[in-house]
Amino acid sequence: MEKNVLLSLIACLIISVSIIIPPIYAETPRLAQEGLISDFVAKVFAAAVAFMAAVVSAAWGISRAGSAWAAASAERPEIRTVAIIISAFAEALGIYGIVIAFFILGAG
């Protein structure tokens, strides 16, 4: 099941890249004098890909940690705090993705 989800995410990424990139290259010679559109589109696309990768990996980590936390806390209630901390590390990955996306958008 997880392999199918991963393959569908990769397929969506490849399709989105193939849809977005050709129009950028098609408009570049006409808009080369302005220099704003192609740089802006590239920054937004890079920020979106960085944010998407961070959020997907954070969601995967939270799902794994959450299911393990539920199973472990049913058997040993004293390890609940440790499992919450491990889940917080996965949540921090999504926050790092937001920060990196803002850095990409704010770059020069």
Contacts in CASP RR format, 6 or more apart in sequence:
PFRMAT RR
TARGET T0000
AUTHOR 0000-0000-0000
METHOD contacts of the structure
MODEL  1
MEKNVLLSLIACLIISVSIIIPPIYAETPRLAQEGLISDFVAKVFAAAVA
FMAAVVSAAWGISRAGSAWAAASAERPEIRTVAIIISAFAEALGIYGIVI
AFFILGAG
9 56 0 8 1.000
13 49 0 8 1.000
13 52 0 8 1.000
20 41 0 8 1.000
20 45 0 8 1.000
24 38 0 8 1.000
24 41 0 8 1.000
24 42 0 8 1.000
27 37 0 8 1.000
27 38 0 8 1.000
28 38 0 8 1.000
31 37 0 8 1.000
31 38 0 8 1.000
32 38 0 8 1.000
43 104 0 8 1.000
43 105 0 8 1.000
43 106 0 8 1.000
43 107 0 8 1.000
44 105 0 8 1.000
46 104 0 8 1.000
47 100 0 8 1.000
47 101 0 8 1.000
47 102 0 8 1.000
47 104 0 8 1.000
47 105 0 8 1.000
48 101 0 8 1.000
50 97 0 8 1.000
50 100 0 8 1.000
50 101 0 8 1.000
50 104 0 8 1.000
51 97 0 8 1.000
51 98 0 8 1.000
51 100 0 8 1.000
51 101 0 8 1.000
53 97 0 8 1.000
54 93 0 8 1.000
54 94 0 8 1.000
54 96 0 8 1.000
54 97 0 8 1.000
54 98 0 8 1.000
54 100 0 8 1.000
55 94 0 8 1.000
55 97 0 8 1.000
57 93 0 8 1.000
57 94 0 8 1.000
58 90 0 8 1.000
58 91 0 8 1.000
58 93 0 8 1.000
58 94 0 8 1.000
61 87 0 8 1.000
61 90 0 8 1.000
61 93 0 8 1.000
62 87 0 8 1.000
62 90 0 8 1.000
62 91 0 8 1.000
64 90 0 8 1.000
65 83 0 8 1.000
65 86 0 8 1.000
65 87 0 8 1.000
65 90 0 8 1.000
66 83 0 8 1.000
66 87 0 8 1.000
68 83 0 8 1.000
69 80 0 8 1.000
69 83 0 8 1.000
69 84 0 8 1.000
69 86 0 8 1.000
69 87 0 8 1.000
72 79 0 8 1.000
72 83 0 8 1.000
73 79 0 8 1.000
73 80 0 8 1.000
73 83 0 8 1.000
END
